[in-house]
Amino acid sequence: MVVARRAAGNYNETSTMIELTPIGTIHSPFTDLKGMPVQPTAAEGVRGTVEVFEEYLDGLADLDGFSHIMLLYHFHQSRGFELRVVPFLDTTPRGLFATRAPRRPNPVGVSIVQLDKIEETTLFIQNIDVLDGTPLIDIKPYVPEFDKPENTRTGWLEQAGKSVRDKKSDERFKT
């Protein structure tokens, strides 16, 4: 079980408790944080699987009609956080929430991956940028009409001008 709670502020601590139960495990070729792709676009063609726990099997009905899915997962190797970080694609400290750094107050990640097929409780996927053994929190279908807004801005990334496709993880966010 993943448990998070509000550490500061004007909220009653018990009323802001969040409990998340993993629904499965993500498997990938990446057993070490160093050298991993930093986003799914940098993991093109990398194959993996998602093992969904048996009690969630019925929830996979109709998912095979989608070419891509969003995986929400717990950064289980992440401990602590800084509100200013130097992201992988830059050398300037940036606000944590303007980055996709894994060390966060609530260490939740999201990756859009290609769904190749489903066999029972196993999803066969491509373009996976996640550490092997990562706890899966949820699965959602990727729907371009819902998930791909038009006229977007990408903040500091527009000036950084670096391609994520060639960028690999280093040890800057290792705990």
CORNOR-V938172 format. One record per pair of residues at least 12 apart in sequence whose ideal C-beta (glycine too) atoms are under 8 Angstrom apart, sorted by sequence separation. I is the first residue (numbers start at 1). J is the second residue. D is the distance in whole Angstrom. If there is no record, write none. Layout:
i->I j->J d->D
i->I j->J d->D
//
This chain:
i->5 j->17 d->5
i->83 j->95 d->7
i->84 j->96 d->7
i->87 j->99 d->4
i->113 j->125 d->4
i->114 j->126 d->4
i->4 j->17 d->8
i->5 j->18 d->7
i->83 j->96 d->5
i->87 j->100 d->7
i->113 j->126 d->6
i->114 j->127 d->5
i->3 j->17 d->7
i->4 j->18 d->5
i->82 j->96 d->7
i->85 j->99 d->6
i->87 j->101 d->6
i->113 j->127 d->5
i->3 j->18 d->7
i->81 j->96 d->7
i->112 j->127 d->8
i->113 j->128 d->5
i->3 j->19 d->6
i->4 j->20 d->8
i->85 j->101 d->5
i->111 j->127 d->8
i->123 j->139 d->8
i->2 j->19 d->7
i->3 j->20 d->8
i->29 j->46 d->7
i->111 j->128 d->7
i->1 j->19 d->6
i->2 j->20 d->4
i->28 j->46 d->7
i->29 j->47 d->8
i->85 j->103 d->7
i->111 j->129 d->6
i->1 j->20 d->7
i->2 j->21 d->8
i->29 j->48 d->7
i->111 j->130 d->6
i->1 j->21 d->6
i->2 j->22 d->7
i->28 j->48 d->4
i->1 j->22 d->8
i->27 j->48 d->5
i->50 j->71 d->7
i->82 j->103 d->7
i->109 j->130 d->7
i->26 j->48 d->7
i->27 j->49 d->5
i->81 j->103 d->5
i->26 j->49 d->8
i->27 j->50 d->7
i->80 j->103 d->6
i->81 j->104 d->5
i->26 j->50 d->5
i->27 j->51 d->7
i->78 j->102 d->5
i->79 j->103 d->7
i->81 j->105 d->6
i->25 j->50 d->7
i->77 j->102 d->8
i->78 j->103 d->5
i->109 j->134 d->8
i->24 j->50 d->6
i->25 j->51 d->5
i->78 j->104 d->7
i->81 j->107 d->8
i->24 j->51 d->5
i->75 j->102 d->4
i->24 j->52 d->4
i->75 j->103 d->8
i->23 j->52 d->6
i->24 j->53 d->5
i->75 j->104 d->7
i->78 j->107 d->4
i->108 j->137 d->7
i->23 j->53 d->6
i->112 j->142 d->5
i->22 j->53 d->8
i->76 j->107 d->8
i->24 j->56 d->7
i->75 j->107 d->4
i->23 j->56 d->5
i->74 j->107 d->6
i->75 j->108 d->7
i->74 j->108 d->6
i->75 j->109 d->5
i->73 j->108 d->7
i->74 j->109 d->8
i->112 j->147 d->8
i->23 j->59 d->8
i->72 j->108 d->6
i->73 j->109 d->5
i->72 j->109 d->7
i->73 j->110 d->8
i->72 j->110 d->5
i->73 j->111 d->8
i->71 j->110 d->7
i->70 j->110 d->6
i->71 j->111 d->5
i->70 j->111 d->7
i->71 j->112 d->8
i->70 j->112 d->5
i->71 j->113 d->6
i->69 j->112 d->7
i->33 j->77 d->7
i->68 j->112 d->6
i->69 j->113 d->6
i->26 j->71 d->6
i->68 j->113 d->7
i->68 j->114 d->6
i->69 j->115 d->5
i->26 j->73 d->6
i->67 j->114 d->6
i->68 j->115 d->6
i->67 j->115 d->6
i->66 j->115 d->6
i->38 j->88 d->5
i->38 j->89 d->8
i->64 j->115 d->7
i->22 j->74 d->7
i->63 j->115 d->7
i->64 j->117 d->7
i->20 j->74 d->7
i->64 j->118 d->5
i->69 j->123 d->8
i->71 j->125 d->8
i->77 j->131 d->6
i->63 j->118 d->6
i->76 j->131 d->8
i->69 j->125 d->8
i->73 j->130 d->6
i->76 j->133 d->8
i->98 j->155 d->6
i->60 j->118 d->6
i->76 j->134 d->6
i->98 j->156 d->7
i->71 j->130 d->7
i->75 j->134 d->8
i->76 j->135 d->6
i->63 j->123 d->8
i->74 j->134 d->7
i->39 j->100 d->7
i->60 j->121 d->7
i->73 j->134 d->5
i->74 j->135 d->5
i->38 j->100 d->8
i->73 j->135 d->6
i->94 j->156 d->6
i->57 j->120 d->7
i->60 j->123 d->8
i->73 j->136 d->5
i->74 j->137 d->6
i->57 j->121 d->5
i->72 j->136 d->8
i->73 j->137 d->6
i->92 j->156 d->7
i->48 j->113 d->8
i->56 j->121 d->8
i->71 j->136 d->6
i->72 j->137 d->5
i->72 j->138 d->4
i->90 j->156 d->7
i->54 j->121 d->6
i->71 j->138 d->8
i->72 j->139 d->7
i->90 j->157 d->8
i->53 j->121 d->7
i->71 j->139 d->6
i->72 j->140 d->7
i->89 j->157 d->7
i->52 j->121 d->5
i->70 j->139 d->7
i->51 j->121 d->6
i->52 j->122 d->8
i->69 j->139 d->6
i->70 j->140 d->4
i->90 j->160 d->5
i->103 j->173 d->5
i->40 j->111 d->5
i->51 j->122 d->6
i->52 j->123 d->7
i->69 j->140 d->7
i->70 j->141 d->7
i->89 j->160 d->5
i->102 j->173 d->5
i->2 j->74 d->5
i->39 j->111 d->8
i->40 j->112 d->6
i->50 j->122 d->7
i->69 j->141 d->6
i->70 j->142 d->5
i->90 j->162 d->8
i->101 j->173 d->6
i->103 j->175 d->7
i->40 j->113 d->6
i->49 j->122 d->5
i->50 j->123 d->4
i->68 j->141 d->8
i->69 j->142 d->6
i->89 j->162 d->5
i->49 j->123 d->6
i->68 j->142 d->4
i->49 j->124 d->6
i->50 j->125 d->6
i->66 j->141 d->4
i->67 j->142 d->8
i->89 j->164 d->6
i->49 j->125 d->7
i->63 j->139 d->7
i->66 j->142 d->7
i->88 j->164 d->8
i->47 j->124 d->7
i->48 j->125 d->5
i->66 j->143 d->8
i->70 j->147 d->8
i->47 j->125 d->7
i->48 j->126 d->8
i->63 j->141 d->7
i->89 j->167 d->6
i->47 j->126 d->5
i->88 j->167 d->5
i->46 j->126 d->7
i->48 j->128 d->4
i->59 j->139 d->8
i->45 j->126 d->6
i->46 j->127 d->6
i->47 j->128 d->7
i->88 j->169 d->7
i->44 j->126 d->8
i->45 j->127 d->7
i->46 j->128 d->5
i->48 j->130 d->7
i->88 j->170 d->8
i->44 j->127 d->6
i->46 j->129 d->7
i->43 j->127 d->5
i->48 j->132 d->8
i->52 j->136 d->7
i->88 j->172 d->8
i->43 j->128 d->6
i->41 j->127 d->7
i->43 j->129 d->4
i->50 j->136 d->6
i->86 j->172 d->7
i->40 j->127 d->5
i->42 j->129 d->7
i->52 j->139 d->8
i->85 j->172 d->8
i->18 j->106 d->8
i->40 j->128 d->7
i->85 j->173 d->8
i->40 j->129 d->5
i->50 j->139 d->7
i->39 j->129 d->6
i->38 j->129 d->7
i->37 j->129 d->4
i->36 j->129 d->6
i->36 j->131 d->7
i->78 j->173 d->7
i->80 j->175 d->6
i->79 j->175 d->4
i->24 j->121 d->8
i->77 j->174 d->8
i->78 j->175 d->6
i->7 j->105 d->8
i->33 j->131 d->6
i->77 j->175 d->7
i->30 j->129 d->8
i->28 j->128 d->5
i->30 j->130 d->7
i->31 j->131 d->7
i->4 j->105 d->8
i->28 j->129 d->8
i->30 j->131 d->5
i->31 j->132 d->5
i->4 j->106 d->5
i->26 j->128 d->7
i->28 j->130 d->5
i->30 j->132 d->6
i->28 j->131 d->7
i->29 j->132 d->7
i->26 j->130 d->5
i->28 j->132 d->5
i->26 j->131 d->8
i->27 j->132 d->6
i->26 j->132 d->8
i->27 j->133 d->7
i->28 j->134 d->8
i->26 j->133 d->8
i->25 j->133 d->6
i->26 j->134 d->4
i->25 j->134 d->7
i->26 j->135 d->8
i->25 j->135 d->6
i->26 j->136 d->5
i->24 j->135 d->8
i->25 j->136 d->6
i->24 j->136 d->4
i->22 j->135 d->4
i->23 j->136 d->6
i->22 j->136 d->6
i->23 j->137 d->7
i->22 j->137 d->6
i->23 j->138 d->7
i->23 j->139 d->7
i->20 j->137 d->5
i->44 j->165 d->7
i->42 j->164 d->5
i->41 j->164 d->6
i->42 j->165 d->5
i->41 j->165 d->6
i->42 j->166 d->7
i->39 j->164 d->5
i->42 j->167 d->6
i->38 j->164 d->6
i->42 j->168 d->8
i->39 j->167 d->8
i->38 j->167 d->5
i->37 j->167 d->8
i->38 j->168 d->7
i->37 j->168 d->6
i->38 j->169 d->5
i->36 j->168 d->6
i->37 j->169 d->7
i->2 j->135 d->7
i->35 j->168 d->5
i->36 j->169 d->4
i->34 j->168 d->8
i->35 j->169 d->6
i->2 j->137 d->7
i->34 j->169 d->6
i->33 j->169 d->5
i->34 j->170 d->6
i->34 j->171 d->6
i->33 j->171 d->7
i->33 j->173 d->7
i->34 j->174 d->8
i->33 j->174 d->6
//
